[in-house]
């Protein structure tokens, strides 16, 4: 029993150091979408602090729900970004000096998070030919600016639980 306690006492500092090193390593992540924004608040309608591009590295400072507060040395700026735009994999831009686009756009990534892709939509349309998608197609073409979204939320006195303007 005494040997077990001694072994545990010796292994605990080692485990702590390994955990600390792993945690520190995870605090830097890459942007995995073509372009994203660091925002003033942890919400999509928060004002844009700066833009970040595919493969940019950011240092994670804090987190709140699905949002992380990140610092980009390239822009010397700090802001909030949704975790779906990040990966722990260190990415590299393609040769030629341009940022490499991902295999999916930010919109496709958002749709994939919801379990919906263009392929799923096409398959659904094929199976449900009696359904008319005219209005869905028209709604998909409607573009609403950030300013319109913020005004709508303020007018309706909507206060999201997860961040946003106070």
C-alpha positions as CSV (number, residue, x, y, z in Angstrom):
1,X,0.0,0.0,0.0
2,X,2.8,2.3,0.9
3,X,4.5,1.7,-2.5
4,X,1.2,2.5,-4.3
5,X,1.0,5.8,-2.5
6,X,4.6,6.7,-3.3
7,X,4.1,5.8,-7.0
8,X,1.0,7.9,-7.1
9,X,2.7,10.8,-5.5
10,X,5.5,10.5,-8.1
11,X,3.2,10.2,-11.0
12,X,0.8,13.0,-10.2
13,X,3.3,15.8,-11.0
14,X,4.2,14.1,-14.2
15,X,0.5,13.8,-15.2
16,X,0.0,17.5,-14.2
17,X,2.9,18.6,-16.5
18,X,1.6,16.5,-19.4
19,X,-1.9,17.9,-19.0
20,X,-0.5,21.4,-18.8
21,X,1.6,21.0,-21.9
22,X,-1.4,19.4,-23.8
23,X,-3.7,22.2,-22.7
24,X,-1.2,24.9,-23.7
25,X,-0.8,23.2,-27.1
26,X,-4.5,23.2,-27.7
27,X,-4.8,26.9,-27.0
28,X,-3.6,27.7,-30.5
29,X,-5.9,26.8,-33.4
30,X,-6.2,27.4,-37.2
31,X,-9.0,29.0,-39.2
32,X,-10.5,26.2,-41.2
33,X,-12.9,28.2,-43.4
34,X,-12.0,30.5,-46.3
35,X,-12.7,33.7,-44.4
36,X,-14.2,34.4,-40.9
37,X,-14.6,37.3,-38.6
38,X,-13.5,38.0,-35.0
39,X,-16.4,39.8,-33.4
40,X,-16.9,42.1,-30.5
41,X,-19.4,39.8,-28.8
42,X,-19.9,36.0,-28.9
43,X,-22.7,36.3,-31.4
44,X,-23.0,36.3,-35.2
45,X,-24.4,39.9,-35.1
46,X,-21.6,41.2,-33.0
47,X,-19.6,44.0,-34.8
48,X,-16.6,42.7,-36.8
49,X,-13.3,43.4,-35.1
50,X,-11.1,42.0,-37.9
51,X,-11.2,39.3,-40.6
52,X,-9.2,36.1,-40.5
53,X,-8.4,33.8,-43.3
54,X,-7.9,30.1,-43.9
55,X,-4.8,28.7,-42.1
56,X,-4.4,31.8,-39.9
57,X,-3.4,30.8,-36.4
58,X,-5.2,32.3,-33.4
59,X,-4.5,32.0,-29.7
60,X,-7.5,31.0,-27.7
61,X,-8.0,33.2,-24.6
62,X,-11.5,32.3,-23.3
63,X,-14.6,30.4,-24.3
64,X,-18.4,30.9,-23.8
65,X,-20.6,28.2,-25.1
66,X,-19.8,27.5,-28.7
67,X,-17.8,30.7,-29.0
68,X,-14.1,31.3,-28.2
69,X,-12.3,34.6,-27.6
70,X,-9.2,34.5,-29.8
71,X,-6.2,36.7,-30.5
72,X,-4.6,37.0,-34.0
73,X,-1.1,38.2,-34.1
74,X,-1.3,38.9,-37.8
75,X,-3.9,41.6,-37.2
76,X,-3.0,42.3,-33.6
77,X,-6.6,42.0,-32.7
78,X,-8.8,40.1,-30.2
79,X,-12.4,39.0,-30.8
80,X,-15.0,36.2,-30.6
81,X,-15.3,33.5,-33.2
82,X,-17.6,30.4,-33.4
83,X,-15.7,27.2,-32.7
84,X,-17.0,25.7,-36.0
85,X,-14.6,28.0,-37.9
86,X,-11.6,26.5,-36.0
87,X,-9.5,23.3,-36.0
88,X,-6.7,22.2,-33.8
89,X,-4.8,21.0,-36.9
90,X,-2.1,23.3,-38.1
91,X,-3.1,24.2,-41.6
92,X,-0.9,25.8,-44.3
93,X,-1.9,28.0,-47.2
94,X,-1.4,26.7,-50.7
95,X,1.6,27.8,-52.6
96,X,1.3,31.1,-54.5
97,X,0.7,33.2,-51.5
98,X,-3.1,33.0,-51.6
99,X,-5.1,31.5,-48.8
100,X,-6.4,28.1,-49.7
101,X,-10.1,27.6,-49.6
102,X,-11.4,24.7,-47.6
103,X,-13.3,21.9,-49.3
104,X,-16.5,23.6,-47.9
105,X,-17.6,27.2,-47.6
106,X,-18.6,28.8,-44.3
107,X,-22.3,28.5,-45.4
108,X,-21.9,24.8,-46.2
109,X,-20.1,24.3,-42.8
110,X,-23.0,26.0,-41.0
111,X,-25.5,23.8,-42.9
112,X,-23.5,20.7,-42.2
113,X,-23.6,21.5,-38.5
114,X,-27.3,21.4,-38.8
115,X,-27.2,18.1,-40.6
116,X,-28.2,19.5,-44.0
117,X,-26.2,19.6,-47.2
118,X,-27.0,20.3,-50.8
119,X,-26.9,16.5,-51.5
120,X,-29.4,15.8,-48.8
121,X,-31.7,18.5,-50.2
122,X,-31.5,17.0,-53.7
123,X,-32.2,13.5,-52.4
124,X,-35.2,14.9,-50.4
125,X,-36.5,16.7,-53.5
126,X,-36.3,13.5,-55.5
127,X,-38.2,11.5,-52.9
128,X,-40.8,14.2,-52.4
129,X,-41.6,15.3,-56.0
130,X,-45.2,16.4,-54.9
131,X,-43.7,19.1,-52.7
132,X,-43.3,22.5,-54.3
133,X,-40.1,24.2,-53.2
134,X,-40.7,27.5,-55.0
135,X,-41.1,29.5,-51.8
136,X,-38.2,27.8,-50.1
137,X,-36.0,28.7,-53.1
138,X,-37.2,32.3,-53.0
139,X,-36.5,32.6,-49.3
140,X,-33.0,31.2,-49.7
141,X,-32.2,34.1,-52.1
142,X,-33.2,36.8,-49.5
143,X,-30.2,38.6,-48.1
144,X,-30.4,40.4,-44.8
145,X,-27.5,42.6,-43.7
146,X,-25.9,42.6,-40.3
147,X,-27.4,46.0,-39.6
148,X,-30.9,44.8,-40.5
149,X,-30.5,41.7,-38.2
150,X,-29.3,43.9,-35.3
151,X,-32.2,46.4,-35.8
152,X,-34.7,43.5,-35.9
153,X,-33.4,42.0,-32.7
154,X,-33.3,45.3,-30.9
155,X,-36.8,46.2,-32.0
156,X,-38.1,42.9,-30.7
157,X,-36.0,43.3,-27.5
158,X,-34.4,39.9,-28.2
159,X,-31.5,39.3,-25.8
160,X,-29.7,36.0,-26.6
161,X,-28.6,33.9,-23.7
162,X,-25.2,33.3,-25.3
163,X,-23.4,36.7,-25.6
164,X,-24.5,39.5,-27.9
165,X,-24.9,43.2,-27.4
166,X,-26.2,44.2,-23.9
